[in-house]
Structure formats: C-alpha cells, structure tokens
Amino acid sequence: MRFHDIGARARLGDEGEPGFEIFVGGGVGRTPMVGHCIKPFLPRAELLNYFEAILRVYNRYGRRDNKYKARIKILVKDLSVEGFAREVDAEWRHTQGAGSLIPESTFETMEAFFAPPAYGGARATDLAFVAPRAENRPFARWVERNVAPHRHPGHGIVTLSLKKTGVPPGDATADQMDLVAELAERFSGGEIRVSHEQNLILPSVALRDLYALWERARRNGLATPNIGLLTDVVCCPGGDFCALANAKSLPVAAAIQARFDDLDYLFDLGPLELNISGCVNACGHHHIGHIGILGVDKNSEEWYQVTLGGSEGERTRLGRVIGPSFAASDIPEVIERILQAYVRERLAEECFIDTLERIGLEPFKLTVYGERHEAAH
Ligand code: SF4
C-alpha cells in the first residue's frame, strides 16, 4: 500500500472499530517514491469521503500541465506530507459525516458476499496430512514454501506457483486454468485469488486435502515449491510483447531460473525476491525487489541495471543501483556473485535482505565488479 498514489491498510481503532490507515504519494516508475501516512486511523464509513477529499486537493493543485509530474506523489513532495495532509483534512471537513458516507448496511451487504465457507472439522493432526508430510520430501517442501497458515485451524492458504523453470513467469495455459478452477471448486470453496507476485492462491484449503491437491497440481506444472524464493521471479512482458520496452525481460528471467534450478540451493538461500522490468515504467516492480533488474537502452542496445535492497510490506524500501549496467548474457553470473557475497557474509539464519541491510552495498559491489570497483575508489 506504500507504492500507490493512495494506499489504505485495514486496521482496528482504539475501541476495536474497523477502519483504515491512509497513505499517499507512493509510486514506482520514472520517479519512484515511498508513500507516507497522512491519517493513522480513518473510520471505514468515511473512506469515500476521504478519498474524494484527496482527489479534490490533487485536482486543485496537481501538475496537470506536465504529464511527467501529473501524479499525487509529485504534489505530496511539493506541498510536504504535512501540508498535503492539512489540505486534505480541510477538504474532508466539508463532507465529514455526510456526503459519500458509507452506511453500515452497505458493509453488511458486502460482508454477506464473503461469508466464510463451511470449515467442517478439519484438524492439523489429520493423518491424511501428517503422514505424507512425514514420508514424502517433495510434498513436505511444497507445504513449507507454498502453504501459508490459515486463521481457521486445520486449514491452509495454498499458492499455486506459476514460476516453473522454462515457463514465462505468471503464464498459465488454458488447460491449467481449467484445472485451477476445478481445484478451487473442489478444495477451496470455489475461491481463487491472483497475487501481484504473479501466482494463483486458493485461500482456504483443509490440510487433509493438501496431498490430493498437490498431486494434481504437480502433475500439471503448478506445484513448483519456490514461493518467495529466487526463482519466484516477478517479471513484466518486456520487449517480447510491450511497445514501450527498452529491453527484453522474459529471456533474462528464463536464464536466471535455468541457472538456479537447484531446489537444495534455493532452499538454502531462503527468502529472496527478484523483480524485472523492461523499462522505467516499472511494471515488474524492480524498485522493490531485493534484487531488481531494469532494462535500459544504451545506443540502441539492450542493457540491464541492477538494484539491491528494495523491499515491500512493513519494511518498505527502494532498491539502490549497484553500478554500471550489464549485457543480458552477464546477468546470471552477476546474480551468482551477489549470492556468493550473501552466503559469505550472512549470519546463521539471516535472510538475504537482512544481511544486505546489515552490511550495506559495498561488499556486494566489490564481489560483482571486483577490481573495477576498487579502482573507482
Ligand atoms: S515495465 Fe516497461 S516494458 Fe515492462 S510491461 Fe511495463 S511498460 Fe512494458
């Protein structure tokens, strides 16, 4: 929510009442910026009133005269976060408690659409789950990486990986989509979510059904146990499809996945996000990958700039460029060197982004550029 023009995070107020924390001024693309909180708690009934106030402030003061500056993030920078928040609050006061106030009955109607499924008596100790997890290593690995805890006991949240090596990230065939629909009907109350990491999620699966689900998904290329690992690459369509691209991105993703197609190594590396965009519009969110790769045009040739240290979620950060760009053929080797630096420097159980934050960019630059980097200092 901190990389959007307007972000809203659901939270509870002091009395337990539902509402939202509001952020503005985020965005990736040409001028990447992290959004700022302008309202720590907004009652949910006021959501539309407050959004309208933000848009009115933007309409009044935003740089509509210049398409490169016609974004809320530019206005927030110009007015300052406090100044923007003041303007929005002043505007909001005109409609607060009236205007587009959302009545409680509307929330009740919405909640009825998302009535929880009949969970039944599933338990985490069901033999149909415990036995195969103890005996079948591939299944256990898939559970470890692709199944997240569910708040309802005996259930899990399953991510079907669309990141099989040799297949463009996020691609699924018509037959696979038919299968996903069938799996959702049978195992997850007919529900499917699409993640911005380009995978598909079955939000509510009984643990005792996981093995049967896994077998079907595995036979059809949907159970690569790599969620949150290096090969779970987020990648835009790039120069193969997009008219705005500076460079191809899918072949770079394919080369990385092929080079690091060793599950033992991936599991040893642990959580690591790698994002690729084919141009500065940043549809692949390269700014917020732990490792980011951006396609750039240099004298009509395709080159790739590497950033390190981006992250989303609670620890929102923009990645920083490590140095001069690389040819496409060099990228797998560059990633290899970055990983070598991490493995050499990490403390026990320390994940990539934590090591990077602890030691900074220098050791990584040195390992990637070697003497060239030392000579520049
Ligand atoms: S980042 Fe650039 S190349 Fe990739 S899809 Fe977006 S506009 Fe196209």
Residues whose N, C-alpha, C, O or C-beta is under 5 A from the ligand:
A	BS01	SF4	C236 P237 G238 C242 L244 A245 S277 G278 C279 N281 A282 C283 G284
